[in-house]
Amino acid sequence: MREALALAQASERVGRFGPSDWPDLAVALLLAGVEDEEVAELAGFDWAVNGWVTEPLVESLYSAHSVTPAEVEQSVELVARVQAADLRARPATVSSPMIRMLARIAAPNFEAKLANDCYGAEEYLDCDCAEVDPSLESDLEALPAPSLPDAVVQALAAPLRATLPSVEPPRGH
């Protein structure tokens, strides 16, 4: 439970997990055998729930399980581990999915080097004007998976995975 909450908090920290994502995660946690009042209450909400409703429950969970905020760089790395595990279970239909997803975290001058590296590389994935180091993607895809059930990983990965294009982008600049 603590690991799932830490990963959710890391995803929140980088702007890729919000109030409407908590019901799906809560359902996955319940199906994994977690018995917790706040989790059960979160599972009862729909996608239209807002932070005024979820925040007190989430803060109570964080407090009860001693989850403290990670630094931004560590948060990006935790999110990357979730995404890598999800991609191993459900491969993407586009090239370099890890770079594409982690680039969505970083706007120019973001605090995390990993996200900035992906942001800089993404621009060149679909053009012939520069070469993207293939080891960046392979290193990201090889990150260790969290020790969580697949359904929990999928619920945590879903918001960022939704940013992937559904088809391979055209080549060109």
C-alpha positions in Angstrom: 0.0 0.0 0.0 2.8 2.4 0.9 4.6 1.9 -2.4 1.4 2.5 -4.4 0.7 5.7 -2.5 4.3 6.9 -2.9 4.0 6.3 -6.7 0.7 8.1 -6.8 2.2 11.0 -4.9 5.2 11.1 -7.3 2.8 11.1 -10.3 0.8 14.0 -8.6 4.1 15.9 -8.0 4.9 15.8 -11.8 1.4 16.8 -12.7 0.3 13.4 -14.1 -2.2 12.1 -11.5 -5.2 14.0 -10.4 -8.5 13.7 -8.4 -10.2 11.9 -11.3 -7.5 9.2 -11.3 -8.0 8.2 -7.7 -11.2 6.1 -8.2 -9.4 3.8 -10.7 -6.4 3.4 -8.4 -8.7 2.8 -5.4 -10.6 0.0 -7.3 -7.3 -1.6 -8.3 -6.1 -1.5 -4.7 -9.4 -3.0 -3.4 -9.1 -5.8 -6.0 -5.6 -6.4 -4.8 -6.9 -7.0 -1.3 -6.4 -3.7 0.4 -8.9 -3.1 3.1 -9.1 0.6 4.0 -12.0 2.9 4.5 -10.5 5.8 2.6 -9.6 3.6 -0.3 -13.1 2.2 -0.4 -14.6 5.7 -0.4 -12.3 6.8 -3.2 -13.3 3.8 -5.2 -16.9 4.9 -5.0 -16.4 8.1 -6.9 -16.6 8.6 -10.7 -14.3 10.4 -13.1 -15.9 13.7 -12.4 -14.8 13.8 -8.8 -12.8 16.9 -7.8 -9.9 17.6 -5.4 -12.2 19.1 -2.8 -13.6 15.6 -2.3 -10.5 13.5 -2.8 -7.8 15.6 -1.2 -8.9 15.0 2.5 -9.1 11.2 1.9 -5.7 11.1 0.0 -4.0 13.2 2.7 -5.3 10.9 5.3 -3.9 7.9 3.4 -0.6 9.6 3.0 -0.5 10.4 6.7 -1.6 6.9 7.8 1.0 5.2 5.7 3.8 7.7 6.4 4.2 8.7 2.7 6.2 11.9 2.4 6.8 13.8 -0.9 9.8 12.8 -3.0 12.0 15.3 -4.6 11.1 16.2 -8.2 14.0 14.2 -9.7 13.1 11.1 -7.6 9.4 11.6 -8.5 10.3 11.5 -12.3 12.3 8.3 -11.7 9.4 6.7 -9.8 7.0 7.6 -12.6 9.4 6.2 -15.1 9.5 2.9 -13.3 5.7 2.6 -13.4 5.6 3.5 -17.1 8.4 0.9 -17.9 6.5 -1.8 -16.0 3.3 -0.9 -17.8 5.0 -1.0 -21.2 6.4 -4.4 -20.5 2.9 -5.7 -19.7 1.2 -3.7 -22.5 3.6 -2.7 -25.3 3.0 0.6 -27.1 2.2 1.0 -30.8 4.7 3.9 -31.3 8.5 4.1 -31.2 10.3 5.4 -28.1 7.2 5.5 -25.8 9.2 6.1 -22.7 10.9 9.2 -24.1 7.5 10.4 -25.5 5.8 10.0 -22.1 8.5 11.4 -19.9 8.8 14.4 -22.3 5.2 15.3 -21.4 6.3 15.9 -17.8 8.8 18.5 -18.6 8.1 21.9 -19.9 11.3 24.0 -20.8 13.5 24.4 -17.7 11.8 21.7 -15.7 13.6 20.8 -12.5 14.3 17.1 -13.3 17.2 16.2 -15.6 15.7 12.9 -16.8 12.5 14.7 -17.9 14.5 17.4 -19.6 16.6 14.9 -21.4 13.5 13.2 -22.7 11.9 16.6 -23.6 15.0 17.5 -25.6 15.2 14.1 -27.4 11.5 13.9 -28.3 11.8 16.7 -30.8 14.1 14.6 -32.9 12.3 11.2 -32.7 10.3 11.7 -35.8 12.7 13.6 -38.0 15.9 12.8 -40.0 17.7 15.9 -38.9 19.3 14.4 -35.8 19.9 11.0 -34.1 18.4 10.2 -30.7 20.7 8.0 -28.6 18.8 4.6 -28.6 20.3 3.7 -25.2 18.1 6.4 -23.6 15.0 4.5 -24.5 16.4 1.1 -23.7 17.7 2.3 -20.3 14.3 3.7 -19.5 12.5 0.5 -20.6 14.8 -1.6 -18.4 14.0 0.3 -15.2 13.0 -2.1 -12.3 9.2 -2.5 -11.8 7.5 -1.6 -8.6 6.4 -4.6 -6.6 2.7 -4.1 -7.2 -0.1 -6.0 -8.9 -0.4 -5.3 -12.6 -3.8 -3.7 -12.2 -2.4 -1.2 -9.7 0.5 -0.4 -12.0 -1.9 0.1 -14.9 -4.0 2.5 -12.9 -1.0 4.5 -11.9 0.4 4.5 -15.5 -2.9 5.3 -17.3 -2.8 9.2 -17.0 0.6 9.5 -18.6 0.2 6.6 -21.0 -2.9 8.5 -22.4 -0.5 11.1 -23.7 1.1 8.7 -26.2 0.0 9.1 -29.8 -2.3 6.3 -31.0 -0.3 5.8 -34.2 3.3 6.4 -35.2 3.8 10.1 -36.0 4.8 11.0 -39.5 8.5 11.5 -40.3 9.5 15.1 -40.9 10.2 18.3 -39.2 
